[in-house]
Amino acid sequence: MNAGMVNIGAPGMMEDFQTSASLIVWVNLSFAMGTTVPLLPISRISDVFGRKRLYLSGALIVPAGLALSAISQDLTQLVIARIATAVGSSMILANDNALLTQAFPTSERGKAQGMINMAFGLGIGLSFFLGGVLIDLFDWRALFWARIPAHLLLAFSVWRFVRDDTRDTSEGRNGYSIDYIGVTLLAVVMVGSLLAINQGGRLGLSSPFVVAAIATTALALPALIIMERRANFPVLQLDLFKNRVFSSGITAQFFAQMAHGGWNFLAPFLLITGMGYSASIAGLILLPFHTIRLVLSPISGALSDRFGTRSTSLVGHLTLLCGLIVLTSLRTDAPIWQYLAVITIGGAGLSVFLPANNSAIMGFVPRDSLSSASGFLATSRMIGNSMGMALAAAVYSHAIGSGGLEGAVNAVSQGITVVVTVSAIGLVAIILRGRG
């Protein structure tokens, strides 16, 4: 529920902290970076020291970070608290797909992925609606307080019901060390690229700050690849990318999540700022985009098990992009059912894409690298979402000007168009994948 609740609260946070969209987006971007940077080393640590142990630790760290977020007095404090929360979330994300994959046979993996994506979609969908209700009744701080009991329940459930796999993963502990250089370079690449994208729209591509961010990223990226090829325990297991299905699946995931992240960020500005709906009504309108997974994700998983992943992934990704593009053509005075129908179509595309694509990725990985692959999957999701949010915020901030409500709607349309255009690269990756 994290992303949806925070996004639906973005307009209120902007007003409370008296800041702009290009800065308030860092409430989410800081969480994304704090999750992604440690994600791959945590994935490797989980493969070696035990997946349940790391998952449970994360489930206990997250509620502490939520409490710190709720009591933050300014944007800086909130961003720091979000980073603390993200570390716990990273421990969870590094192991969710790995625990799922080791619990189900190959013939049922697609169905299992469909179920987990169904739950994922339900959480996101309800988060927009419940977040809107909490904002209308209280304020944005309630978005963090309200989630603490659920995370404590998650920690208890993992401790009580998930099988201890410490002995299964004990082999290979001797001599293991963390790739600190790789982690540092990965952080530099992520922060530099996000700053360049996010601040490019506000400051201009020729500003010294943006030029420095681009230059730093350009230098750090090849250095990261070189160091990872030499590291004994690399944070990026580049050998996994030798498999075409795995590499194309990760690429497709990244670009699909760009569209997803951009839409999640822009939707509240369309419905609340541009069209004047309350936060709770806006959350209700957005509900079908995610809850359609309840129906389609299990079906997509079963179809990918039977007919292969490529065609299912391609149809899903294309439907997502078409739905978002059609959304930009709707007028603000269009009947609300038209918005609901188009939003549902876009969500249906994502619901079909994710189980099939995830099944392709996880199905071509050795069992001793499941957490590493799960980490790559979560990393591509988080980076894609972050890039989509950063790009959408940059375009929105540049286009909004002082155009009032109509200007907000036009700015959202421009943001969606740019994000969807870039996201279309993922279609090429799926086509080149092979049958899967």
C-alpha positions as CSV (number, residue, x, y, z in Angstrom):
1,M,0.0,0.0,0.0
2,N,3.0,2.3,0.2
3,A,3.1,3.9,-3.2
4,G,-0.6,4.6,-3.6
5,M,-1.1,6.0,-0.2
6,V,1.8,8.4,-0.5
7,N,0.9,9.5,-4.0
8,I,-2.7,10.3,-3.1
9,G,-1.3,12.4,-0.3
10,A,1.1,14.3,-2.5
11,P,-1.1,17.4,-3.2
12,G,-1.7,17.8,0.6
13,M,2.0,17.4,1.4
14,M,2.8,20.1,-1.2
15,E,0.5,22.5,0.5
16,D,1.6,21.6,4.0
17,F,5.4,22.0,3.2
18,Q,4.9,24.8,0.6
19,T,6.9,23.1,-2.1
20,S,6.6,22.0,-5.7
21,A,5.8,18.7,-7.4
22,S,9.4,18.2,-8.5
23,L,10.5,18.3,-4.9
24,I,7.6,16.5,-3.2
25,V,8.2,13.5,-5.5
26,W,11.3,12.9,-3.5
27,V,9.1,11.6,-0.7
28,N,8.6,8.6,-3.0
29,L,12.0,8.7,-4.8
30,S,13.9,8.6,-1.5
31,F,11.9,5.5,-0.6
32,A,12.6,3.9,-4.0
33,M,16.4,4.6,-3.8
34,G,16.6,3.5,-0.2
35,T,14.9,0.3,-1.2
36,T,16.8,-0.3,-4.4
37,V,20.4,0.4,-3.5
38,P,20.6,-2.3,-0.7
39,L,18.2,-4.6,-2.5
40,L,20.7,-6.7,-4.6
41,P,23.3,-7.1,-1.8
42,I,20.5,-8.1,0.6
43,S,19.3,-10.6,-2.0
44,R,22.7,-12.2,-2.1
45,I,23.0,-12.2,1.7
46,S,19.6,-13.9,1.8
47,D,20.8,-16.6,-0.5
48,V,23.7,-17.3,1.8
49,F,22.3,-16.6,5.3
50,G,18.6,-17.4,5.1
51,R,15.6,-15.7,3.4
52,K,13.1,-15.9,6.2
53,R,15.6,-14.3,8.6
54,L,16.1,-11.2,6.3
55,Y,12.3,-11.0,5.5
56,L,11.4,-11.0,9.2
57,S,13.9,-8.3,10.0
58,G,12.5,-6.1,7.3
59,A,8.9,-6.7,8.5
60,L,10.0,-5.3,11.9
61,I,12.0,-2.3,10.5
62,V,9.2,-1.0,8.3
63,P,6.7,-0.1,11.1
64,A,9.4,1.8,13.0
65,G,10.1,3.9,9.8
66,L,6.4,4.5,9.3
67,A,6.2,6.0,12.9
68,L,9.1,8.3,12.1
69,S,7.5,9.4,8.9
70,A,4.2,10.2,10.7
71,I,6.0,12.6,13.2
72,S,8.2,14.4,10.6
73,Q,8.0,18.2,10.9
74,D,9.4,19.1,7.5
75,L,10.2,17.6,4.1
76,T,13.8,16.8,5.0
77,Q,12.8,14.8,8.1
78,L,10.2,13.0,6.1
79,V,12.6,12.0,3.3
80,I,15.1,10.7,5.9
81,A,12.3,8.6,7.6
82,R,11.3,7.3,4.2
83,I,14.8,6.0,3.6
84,A,14.8,4.2,7.0
85,T,11.5,2.6,6.0
86,A,12.9,1.6,2.7
87,V,15.7,-0.4,4.2
88,G,13.2,-2.7,5.8
89,S,11.1,-2.8,2.6
90,S,14.3,-3.9,0.7
91,M,14.6,-6.9,3.0
92,I,11.1,-7.9,2.2
93,L,11.2,-7.3,-1.6
94,A,14.5,-9.2,-1.9
95,N,12.9,-12.4,-0.7
96,D,9.2,-12.4,-1.6
97,N,9.5,-13.9,-5.1
98,A,12.3,-16.3,-3.9
99,L,10.2,-17.6,-1.0
100,L,7.3,-18.0,-3.5
101,T,9.3,-19.8,-6.1
102,Q,10.9,-22.3,-3.7
103,A,7.4,-23.1,-2.3
104,F,5.7,-24.0,-5.7
105,P,6.6,-26.5,-8.5
106,T,7.4,-25.3,-12.0
107,S,3.9,-26.3,-13.3
108,E,2.2,-24.0,-10.8
109,R,4.6,-21.0,-10.8
110,G,2.5,-18.9,-13.1
111,K,-0.6,-19.4,-11.0
112,A,1.4,-18.5,-7.9
113,Q,2.8,-15.3,-9.6
114,G,-0.8,-14.5,-10.5
115,M,-1.9,-14.8,-6.9
116,I,0.9,-12.6,-5.6
117,N,0.3,-10.0,-8.2
118,M,-3.5,-10.1,-7.4
119,A,-2.6,-9.3,-3.8
120,F,-0.2,-6.6,-4.9
121,G,-2.8,-5.0,-7.1
122,L,-5.4,-5.2,-4.3
123,G,-3.0,-3.5,-1.9
124,I,-2.2,-0.6,-4.4
125,G,-5.8,-0.2,-5.4
126,L,-7.1,0.0,-1.8
127,S,-4.3,2.2,-0.8
128,F,-5.5,5.0,-3.1
129,F,-9.1,4.7,-1.8
130,L,-8.2,4.2,1.9
131,G,-5.6,6.9,1.7
132,G,-8.1,9.3,0.3
133,V,-10.5,8.5,3.1
134,L,-7.8,9.0,5.7
135,I,-6.8,12.4,4.2
136,D,-10.4,13.6,4.1
137,L,-11.0,12.5,7.7
138,F,-7.5,13.4,9.1
139,D,-4.4,14.5,7.2
140,W,-1.5,12.9,5.3
141,R,0.2,11.8,8.6
142,A,-2.6,9.2,9.0
143,L,-1.3,7.5,5.8
144,F,1.7,6.3,7.9
145,W,0.1,5.6,11.2
146,A,-2.6,3.5,9.7
147,R,-0.2,0.9,8.2
148,I,1.7,0.1,11.3
149,P,-0.7,-2.6,12.7
150,A,-0.7,-4.5,9.3
151,H,3.1,-4.7,9.2
152,L,3.3,-5.9,12.8
153,L,0.8,-8.6,11.8
154,L,3.0,-9.5,8.8
155,A,6.0,-9.9,11.1
156,F,4.1,-12.3,13.4
157,S,2.8,-14.3,10.4
158,V,6.2,-14.7,8.9
159,W,7.7,-15.7,12.3
160,R,4.9,-18.2,12.9
161,F,4.1,-19.8,9.5
162,V,7.1,-19.5,7.1
163,R,9.5,-22.4,7.2
164,D,13.0,-21.6,8.5
165,D,15.4,-22.1,5.5
166,T,18.7,-21.2,7.4
167,R,20.1,-24.7,6.9
168,D,19.1,-24.8,3.2
169,T,21.1,-21.6,2.6
170,S,24.1,-22.3,4.9
171,E,26.4,-23.5,2.1
172,G,28.7,-20.8,0.8
173,R,28.7,-18.6,4.0
174,N,32.5,-19.0,4.5
175,G,34.4,-16.2,2.8
176,Y,31.3,-14.2,1.8
177,S,31.8,-10.5,1.9
178,I,29.7,-7.5,0.8
179,D,30.6,-5.7,-2.4
180,Y,30.8,-2.2,-0.9
181,I,32.3,-0.6,-4.0
182,G,29.5,-2.0,-6.1
183,V,26.8,-0.8,-3.6
184,T,28.4,2.7,-3.6
185,L,28.6,2.9,-7.4
186,L,25.1,1.6,-7.8
187,A,23.9,4.3,-5.4
188,V,25.8,7.0,-7.4
189,V,24.2,5.8,-10.7
190,M,20.7,5.8,-9.2
191,V,20.9,9.1,-7.5
192,G,22.6,10.8,-10.4
193,S,20.2,9.6,-13.0
194,L,17.1,10.4,-10.9
195,L,18.4,13.9,-10.1
196,A,19.2,14.6,-13.8
197,I,15.7,13.5,-14.9
198,N,13.8,15.1,-12.0
199,Q,15.6,18.5,-11.9
200,G,16.1,18.7,-15.7
201,G,12.6,19.9,-16.1
202,R,12.8,22.5,-13.3
203,L,16.4,23.8,-13.8
204,G,17.0,23.0,-17.5
205,L,19.4,20.5,-19.0
206,S,22.1,23.2,-19.4
207,S,22.1,24.1,-15.6
208,P,25.4,23.2,-13.9
209,F,23.6,21.0,-11.4
210,V,21.9,18.8,-14.0
211,V,25.1,18.7,-16.1
212,A,27.1,17.5,-13.1
213,A,24.4,14.8,-12.3
214,I,24.6,13.5,-15.9
215,A,28.4,13.5,-16.0
216,T,28.6,11.7,-12.7
217,T,26.2,9.0,-13.8
218,A,28.0,8.6,-17.1
219,L,31.3,8.0,-15.3
220,A,29.9,5.8,-12.6
221,L,27.9,3.4,-14.8
222,P,30.9,1.9,-16.8
223,A,32.9,1.8,-13.6
224,L,30.1,-0.2,-11.9
225,I,30.1,-2.7,-14.7
226,I,33.9,-3.1,-14.7
227,M,34.0,-3.5,-10.9
228,E,31.2,-6.0,-10.9
229,R,32.9,-8.2,-13.4
230,R,36.0,-8.3,-11.1
231,A,34.2,-8.7,-7.7
232,N,34.2,-12.1,-5.9
233,F,30.7,-11.4,-4.6
234,P,29.2,-8.8,-7.0
235,V,26.1,-6.8,-6.0
236,L,25.0,-7.3,-9.7
237,Q,25.2,-10.9,-10.9
238,L,25.8,-9.9,-14.5
239,D,26.0,-13.6,-15.5
240,L,22.2,-13.8,-15.2
241,F,21.9,-11.4,-18.1
242,K,23.6,-14.0,-20.5
243,N,20.1,-15.6,-20.6
244,R,18.0,-13.8,-23.2
245,V,14.7,-14.5,-21.5
246,F,16.0,-13.1,-18.2
247,S,17.6,-10.0,-19.6
248,S,14.6,-9.2,-21.9
249,G,12.2,-9.8,-19.0
250,I,14.0,-7.4,-16.7
251,T,14.1,-4.8,-19.5
252,A,10.4,-5.2,-20.2
253,Q,9.6,-4.9,-16.5
254,F,11.7,-1.7,-16.2
255,F,9.8,0.1,-19.0
256,A,6.4,-1.2,-18.0
257,Q,7.0,0.1,-14.5
258,M,8.0,3.5,-15.9
259,A,4.5,3.8,-17.2
260,H,3.0,2.5,-14.0
261,G,5.1,4.8,-11.8
262,G,4.4,7.9,-13.9
263,W,0.7,7.2,-13.9
264,N,0.6,6.6,-10.1
265,F,2.3,10.0,-9.5
266,L,0.2,12.0,-12.0
267,A,-3.2,10.5,-11.3
268,P,-3.9,12.5,-8.0
269,F,-2.9,15.7,-9.8
270,L,-5.3,14.9,-12.6
271,L,-8.3,14.0,-10.3
272,I,-7.7,16.2,-7.3
273,T,-5.8,19.3,-8.6
274,G,-7.2,19.3,-12.2
275,M,-10.7,18.0,-11.8
276,G,-11.5,19.0,-8.3
277,Y,-12.5,15.7,-6.8
278,S,-11.9,15.0,-3.1
279,A,-9.1,12.6,-2.1
280,S,-11.5,9.8,-1.2
281,I,-13.4,10.1,-4.5
282,A,-10.2,10.2,-6.5
283,G,-9.0,7.0,-4.7
284,L,-12.3,5.4,-5.6
285,I,-12.0,6.3,-9.3
286,L,-8.4,4.9,-9.3
287,L,-9.5,1.6,-7.6
288,P,-10.3,-0.3,-10.8
289,F,-6.8,0.2,-12.3
290,H,-5.3,-2.0,-9.6
291,T,-8.2,-4.2,-8.4
292,I,-8.8,-5.6,-11.9
293,R,-5.8,-7.8,-11.0
294,L,-8.1,-9.8,-8.7
295,V,-9.7,-11.2,-11.9
296,L,-7.0,-11.1,-14.5
297,S,-3.7,-11.9,-12.7
298,P,-4.6,-15.5,-11.9
299,I,-5.9,-15.9,-15.5
300,S,-2.7,-14.4,-17.0
301,G,-0.6,-16.7,-14.8
302,A,-2.5,-19.8,-16.0
303,L,-2.4,-18.7,-19.7
304,S,1.4,-18.2,-19.5
305,D,1.9,-21.6,-17.9
306,R,0.0,-23.2,-20.8
307,F,0.9,-21.0,-23.9
308,G,4.2,-19.3,-22.9
309,T,5.0,-15.9,-21.5
310,R,6.0,-13.8,-24.6
311,S,2.6,-13.3,-26.2
312,T,0.8,-12.8,-22.8
313,S,3.4,-10.2,-21.8
314,L,3.2,-8.4,-25.1
315,V,-0.6,-8.1,-25.1
316,G,-0.5,-6.9,-21.5
317,H,2.2,-4.2,-22.0
318,L,0.5,-2.9,-25.2
319,T,-2.9,-2.7,-23.5
320,L,-1.4,-0.7,-20.6
321,L,0.2,1.8,-22.9
322,C,-2.9,2.2,-25.1
323,G,-5.1,2.7,-22.1
324,L,-2.9,5.5,-20.8
325,I,-2.7,7.2,-24.2
326,V,-6.5,7.1,-24.6
327,L,-6.8,8.7,-21.2
328,T,-5.0,11.8,-22.4
329,S,-7.6,12.4,-25.1
330,L,-10.5,12.6,-22.7
331,R,-11.9,16.0,-21.9
332,T,-12.4,17.1,-18.3
333,D,-16.2,17.3,-18.9
334,A,-16.3,13.7,-20.2
335,P,-18.7,11.4,-18.2
336,I,-16.9,9.7,-15.3
337,W,-17.8,6.3,-16.7
338,Q,-15.4,7.0,-19.6
339,Y,-12.6,7.7,-17.2
340,L,-13.4,4.5,-15.2
341,A,-13.5,2.4,-18.4
342,V,-10.2,3.7,-19.8
343,I,-8.5,3.5,-16.3
344,T,-9.7,-0.1,-16.0
345,I,-8.3,-1.0,-19.5
346,G,-4.9,0.3,-18.6
347,G,-4.9,-1.6,-15.3
348,A,-6.0,-4.8,-17.2
349,G,-2.9,-4.5,-19.3
350,L,-0.6,-4.3,-16.3
351,S,-2.5,-7.2,-14.7
352,V,-1.9,-9.4,-17.7
353,F,1.7,-8.4,-18.2
354,L,3.1,-8.8,-14.6
355,P,2.4,-12.5,-13.9
356,A,3.6,-13.7,-17.3
357,N,6.7,-11.6,-17.3
358,N,7.7,-12.5,-13.7
359,S,7.2,-16.2,-14.4
360,A,9.5,-15.9,-17.4
361,I,12.2,-14.2,-15.4
362,M,12.1,-16.5,-12.4
363,G,11.7,-19.7,-14.5
364,F,15.1,-19.4,-16.1
365,V,17.2,-18.9,-12.9
366,P,19.1,-21.6,-10.9
367,R,17.6,-22.3,-7.5
368,D,20.7,-21.1,-5.7
369,S,20.3,-17.7,-7.3
370,L,16.6,-17.3,-6.7
371,S,16.9,-14.4,-4.2
372,S,19.4,-12.6,-6.5
373,A,16.9,-13.0,-9.4
374,S,14.1,-11.9,-7.1
375,G,16.2,-8.9,-6.2
376,F,16.8,-8.0,-9.8
377,L,13.0,-8.3,-10.4
378,A,12.3,-5.9,-7.5
379,T,15.1,-3.6,-8.5
380,S,13.8,-3.2,-12.0
381,R,10.4,-2.6,-10.6
382,M,11.6,0.1,-8.2
383,I,14.0,1.8,-10.6
384,G,11.4,1.8,-13.4
385,N,8.8,3.3,-11.0
386,S,11.3,5.8,-9.8
387,M,12.3,6.9,-13.3
388,G,8.6,7.1,-14.3
389,M,7.8,9.3,-11.3
390,A,10.9,11.5,-11.8
391,L,10.2,12.0,-15.5
392,A,6.4,12.6,-14.9
393,A,7.2,15.1,-12.1
394,A,9.7,16.9,-14.3
395,V,7.3,17.2,-17.2
396,Y,4.4,18.2,-15.0
397,S,6.4,20.9,-13.1
398,H,7.7,22.3,-16.4
399,A,4.2,22.3,-18.0
400,I,2.0,23.4,-15.2
401,G,3.0,27.1,-15.1
402,S,0.1,29.2,-13.8
403,G,-2.6,27.7,-15.9
404,G,-5.0,26.8,-13.1
405,L,-7.1,23.7,-13.2
406,E,-7.0,23.4,-17.0
407,G,-3.3,23.8,-16.9
408,A,-3.0,21.0,-14.4
409,V,-4.9,18.7,-16.7
410,N,-2.8,19.6,-19.7
411,A,0.4,19.1,-17.7
412,V,-0.7,15.7,-16.6
413,S,-1.5,14.8,-20.3
414,Q,2.0,15.9,-21.4
415,G,3.5,13.9,-18.6
416,I,1.6,10.7,-19.5
417,T,2.5,11.1,-23.2
418,V,6.2,11.4,-22.5
419,V,6.3,8.5,-20.0
420,V,4.3,6.2,-22.3
421,T,6.5,7.0,-25.3
422,V,9.6,6.0,-23.4
423,S,7.9,2.9,-21.9
424,A,7.1,1.6,-25.4
425,I,10.8,0.4,-25.7
426,G,9.7,-2.5,-23.5
427,L,7.6,-3.8,-26.3
428,V,10.8,-4.4,-28.4
429,A,12.4,-6.3,-25.5
430,I,9.4,-8.6,-25.3
431,I,9.4,-9.3,-29.1
432,L,13.1,-10.1,-29.0
433,R,12.8,-12.4,-26.0
434,G,12.1,-15.8,-27.6
435,R,9.3,-18.0,-26.6
436,G,9.9,-18.2,-22.9
